[in-house]
């Protein structure tokens, strides 16, 4: 099916989204508050903080288990990435594969090998099923992922030499 038969509303929305991400000729951009632009590690760390804030908001609304789980995995990855970017010569381009964060967490000494492998397995076995599969996420799963995301974030923040960046404090 070519775009000639696609709905005009979809095509217009797609074009607007593409233009929005190109950020060309838009004048002064209004960026999300709280996301640091000082350095890549600070950007990733403050994104993790904001994602955890979203988790808290979703949890207070009850029943958004799929979204909570998805956002928690994002917060975990951003937290690990922030640590890696602040403590090594890694670049954002190194983290294009979601599972790489978990592998890197052990390689750089943030977590023991078994812990990193378990987190990677949790991601590969459950995030995919929760998001793409036919499984129906539960309240217990959402709460457990929230606890894990907060624990990983707090630990990563405590290991970064430069403090005062986390928005969660």
Helices and strands as residue ranges (DSSP letters): G 3-5, H 8-22, H 40-61, H 65-87, G 92-95, H 100-107, H 113-122, I 123-127, H 128-131, H 139-159
